[in-house]
Amino acid sequence: MDETQINEARRKRTGVDPVLAALLAWIVPGLGHLLFRRWGRALAFLISVGGLAISGYWMRGNVFSARSPDPFGTLGFLADAGSGVFYFLARIFEVAGPNVAHAAGDYGTRFIASAGIVNLLAALDVYEIASRRRG
């Protein structure tokens, strides 16, 4: 069996393409788990990712852009973008701009990145569930 046939067999077992489920889980935290009726996990990921991201914006943490000249800025962007819709709403929440001169802003930057990492792990969990590698 080649990779295409394996993916088709997985899709037939669950009814949802694993890649599509993971993409939906990345865009809206908790949505992927909602597809599989895992209400507790869906709510936990929505609250944790949303809470971390919004707290980070409230603390005036730095939101990294895609155009960063250094590798750490690129890593920061990838971590921040992992929070899905919360990354795209960052400009609404972060109207005053970042303030990393104070400890709160520095912690906020880390909260925003943590939100992205948690959401990427949730999307990986959804992929595993959709692939039937995990129950």
N, C-alpha and C positions, 0 to 999 in steps of 0.2 A: 504494500500500500504506500502510495506517495503522500506527501504532506496535504495536498488538496483533498484527497479522499478521507484522510484522518479528520481534518477540520469539518468536512461535510458530515461525517458520522457523529462527531460531537454535537454539531448543530441540531441534528435530528433527535438526539437523546434529550437535549434540554429545551429545544425550541428557540433558543437565542444564540446568535453567533457570539462566541467568546470575545472577539475583538470589539464588536459593537457594544457588548455589555460593559467591557472595560472602558471604552470611550465615553459611554454615558455616565459611568461611575466617576470618571475624571472630571467631566464637565460640571455635573451637579453632584456634590458629595452626598452619598446615601442613595442615589437613584439606582445604581446597579444592584444594591442589596434589596431595594424595593421591588425590582423585577422578579426576584426569587422569593418574595414574601418573607424576607428576614427583617421584620419590622424593627426589632431591637437594635440590630446592627446598623440599619439604615438611619435610625434616629441618633444613635451614638456617633456615627461618622458625621452626620450633618451638624450636630451640636458641637462636636470637638473641633472639626475643621473650621466651621463658621466662627466658633468662639475664639479660637486661636487667631484667625485672620483678622476679625473685627477688633479684638483686643490689641493686636499688633498695630493696626491702623490708628486706633484710638491713642496708643502710646507714641504715635508719630514715628513709627519705624520706617526704614528705607525700603521702598519697593524697587527692585532692580529692573532695568529695561533690557530689551533684547539686544540693544546696541552697546555692549560694554567692551572697552578696549582691553581689559585684563581677564584672565581665566577665572579669578574669584568672582568677578561680576557676572560672568556667564553662568557659573555654578549657582550663584544667588538667583539669577533669572530663572533657571530651570527649577530650582526649589520653589520659588514664589509662584511660577506659572503652574506648578503642580496642584495648586489649590483650586484650579478650574475657574468657575464663575466668579469666585471671590477675587481672583487676580484681575479679572476684567472690570470688576466693580471698584477696584482700588482707587481709581481717580475720584469716584463719588465720595468714598469714605475718607480719603486722605486729601482734603481740600487745603489744609495748611502746609502741606509738604513735610518731608522728613525732618526730624530734629534728633540726630544721633549724638549731639554734643552733650546730652544728658543721658543718664543711665536708662531712663524709661524708654527713650528712643532706640537705644542699643538693644534693650530687651525686646522691644517691639519688632525690630528687624528679625530677631531670632524666632519670635512667635509666628511671624508671617511665613518664614521658611519652614518652620515646623508644621504649620498647617498644610503646606504643599507636600511635604514628605509623608505625613499621615494620610493624605488623600491619595497619593500615588500607591501607598501600601494597600489602601482600601480597593483601589482599582485592580491591583494585582490579585487581591483576594477574590474579587468578582470574576476575574478571568479564570482563576482556578475553579471556582464554583461552576461557572458555565462550561468549563472543559470537563467537568465531572472528575477532576483530579482530587477534589476536596468535597466533602459532604456538607 
